[in-house]
């Protein structure tokens, strides 16, 4: 028995070392660093909770933090509506015996395989206000009045980025939801049809409740990903998150604060670490909930 435990430890140890080195240590280091002011080189200056006061007390930096925070919240709800909501109905169609369903399953997942930087480059061309395919297509079908600078206006920039992000990621949600729908016992659906239930009632009384645990898990994961979003904003708008910070999220604000950027103020890695602690405080309770729900499902399985 002791020998088995030693062998088990031997297999677990490499993963544990990597996890400690790249997850636990940076997290603890960020917690300590948030108590200092540090430009990245030279001596660290202990400031105690002053960084947290800058984040939560009235002032220009607090306004930037909460502007970015509400953009993350908006990002999550709109992404959830499209990626999970629309994805669920696409999965329903693919679960039916429509012609070409198998081919469409492959097509819908293709954007998810494209590197994100390439997606950003492609869509920055498609959304170009002068020669972009989006505006050209709108003019072609007689909707030229809707053509505009999608990424150049405060009113449309963030929503446009969320839609691009959804275009790339929706295939993942469709396939996961499709698997959940196909896992439902067909005899339940057949019995409902025999009893005269309509398609709409079957969806809301049988399919949705039985796949709700998958929807809930995806919603939690999307929440975590939404508050970690950075790369799509960076690919389409850069670290300045323009125009006029209208696409700023906590990730881009952290980058500018900790590492600087064109037009940014003095670099302060301690203040940047405070932003990561703020993000961690938002994500951690949701992550614990996710682990609890997964373990609960495994125990009941």
N, C-alpha and C positions, 0 to 999 in steps of 0.2 A: 504493500500500500504506500509506504514512504517512498519507494522507488518510483512508483507511478506518479506521485505528486511532484517529485523532482523532475521527471520527464515533462510533465505538464507545465511546470514553471519554466523549463528550458524553452518550450515553444511559445509561451506567453511573454517571456522577458523581452525579446526584440521589439514586439509591438508596444509593450509597456514603456520601454525606453524612448521609442519614437514619439509616443503619445505625450509623455512627460516633457520631452525636449521641445516639441512643436506646438503643444496645446496648453499644458499645465504651466510650464515656465513662462511663456509669453503672457498668459493671463495674470499670474501673480506679479510679474514684472510691471504690467500695465497698472495694476492696482497701486503698487508702490510709486510708480512714476507719476501717477495722477496727483501725488502730494508735492511734486516738485515743479519748478520752472526750469526748462533745459532746452537750449537751441540746437541740441544734437551733438555739440562738441564742447569741451571745456567742463567747468564745474557746474554741478546741479545745485540749484538754490531751493531750499526747503520753503514751501509756501503754505503747508498744511491744507486746509480746506478752501483756500482762496480760489483755486481753479473751479471748484464746485459752485462757489458763490458767483463766479463769472457766468457759469452755465445757467444757473437758476435765478439769480437776482436780476433786477431790471438793468438794462444796458443794451448796447448795440450787439454784443456777442450773443447774449441770451436771445435776442430777436432772430439772429441767424440760426441758432440751434433749433429754436421752435419752428421757424419757417421750414427748415430741413425736415424736422420731425413730422410735421403735418403733411409734407410731401410724401414721406414714407407711408403714412397712414392712407393717403389718397391712392398711392401706388398699390397698396395691398388690396383695398376694396375694389378698385376697378379691375386689377389683375385677376382677383378671385371671381368677379362677375363674368369675365371673359373666359379665362383659362379653365375654371371649374364649371361655371354655369353653362356657357356655350359648349365647352368640352363634353359635358354630360349628355347634351342633346345630340351632338355629333356621334358620341359613343352609342347612343340608342339607335341611331340610324344604321350604324355599322353592325350592330348586333342583329338587325333584321336581315332578311334574306334578299336584300336589294342587289341588283346586278352591279358587279364591279366593286363590291364592298371590300374584298381582299386587296385589290389593287389600291383602293383609296386609303386603306390602313397604312400601306407603305408610303404613299404620297404625303399623308398628313404628318408623318414623323420625320420626313427628310429635312425640314428646316432645323430641327433639333440637333442634327448632325453637323451643321455648318458652324465653323468656329465663330465665336461671338464678335471678335474684332472684324471679321469679314462681313458679318451681318450688319454691323454698324457702318462699314464702308459702303456696302451695297445700298442700304437705305438712305444714307446721306446723299447718294447720287439720285436715287428714285424720288426723293423729296426736294430736290433742288427746285427753287421757285421758277427758274427760267427754262431749264431743259429737262427737268425731272419727269419720269414716266407717269407719276401720279397726276400731276397737273395736266400733262399732255393727254392722258386718258380722259380726265374730266372734260377737257375741251372737246375731245373727239365725240363724246356721247351727249354733248350739248349742255354740260353743267360747268362751263367755264367760269361762271360766277363764283363757284366754290373754290376755284384754284387760289392758292395763297402760299405764303412762306410758312410752312408747317412747323419748322424748327426755329424760325426767326421771330415768332410772336410769343409773348408771355402767356396769352390765353390758350394757345394750342400746343406749345412745345412739350410739356410734361405728358399730356394725354397722348400725343403722337408717339413719344418714346415708349409709353406703356403698351400701346397697340403694337408697335414693332416687337417689343419683348414678348407679347402674347403670341404674335405670329410665329416666333421662333420656338416657344415652349409649349404651345397648346397640344402638340402631338404627344408629348409625354403624358399629359393628363388624360387625353383621349384613350390611350392604350391602357393605362391603369384602370380607368373607369370602365372600359370595355371588358377587361378581365373580370372585374367585379360583377358586371351585368351577366356575362356568360356563365359565371359561377352559380347563378341562381337556378334552383331546381326547375327544369322546364315543366314538370307536372303541375306546379303551382300556377304557372301562366295558363296552361291548358285548361285547368279547372276553372280559372277565372273567366276565360273565354266561353266555356260551356255554360257558366252561370249568367252569361250575357253582359259581362263587364265591358265597358268601352276601353279603347286604347289609353285614353287619358286617365281613367280610374286605375288601370293596371299599372301605369307609370307611377302615379302618386300613392297608391295604396300597397303596391307590392315591390316594384323595382326600386324606387327611391328609398323606402325604409330599409330594404335588405342590403342596399349598397351605401347606406348612410355612414357606416363606420369608415369606409374608404374615403368618402367625401370629407369627413371630419379630419382624417389623417392628412389628406392633401391640403386642407385649409390651414392646418397647423404648420405643415412644412412650408407652405407658401408665405405664411406670416413671417417665419424665420428668414426665408430667402429675401422677402421684401425689405426687411430691415438690415439686410446685408448687401443690398443692391449697390453697385458701384460701376461695374464694367460697362453696362449698357449706356448709362449716363455719360461716362467717360468717352466711349466710342463715338457718341453722336454730338455731344456738347462740350467735351473736355472738362478739366477740373474746375473751371470757372462756373460751370453749370448754368450757362446763360439761356436765354437773354435775361439779364438783371436778376440772376439767382432763381429764376422761375422753375428750374429743374433741379435745384439743389436738394440733396438728400444727406443724411448723416454721414454716409460713406465719403462723399465728395468734400463735405465740410471737414471731416477728419483729415483727409489727404492734404487739403490746403493749409490746415492748422499745423499739422505735424511735419510736413515735408515741403510746404510752400508751393507756389505756382505763379504763373504770370500775373502780375498785378496784386499778389497776395501780400499781407503784412508780415511782420517778423515771425519767424518759425518758432514754435513752442511745442516740443514733443510732449511735455508734461500736460499741457492743455489738450493736446490731441489725445493723449491717453485717457483723459477725463471723459472725452466724447465716447471712446470705446467702452469705458465703464458704464456710461449711460445706455449705450446700445445693449451691453451685456445685461443690465438690469431690466431691460424691456424683454429681451429674448429668453433669458434663463427660466422665468416662471412658465412660459409657454413650452419650452423644451422639456421641463420636468413633467408638465401635463401630457405631452406627447409620449414620453417614456412610460408614464403610468398607464395611459390608455393602451399602448402596445402590449405591455405586460398583462394587463387585465384581459385583453383579447386572447392572448396565448394561454392564460390560465383557464379561460372558459371554453377554449377550443377542444 
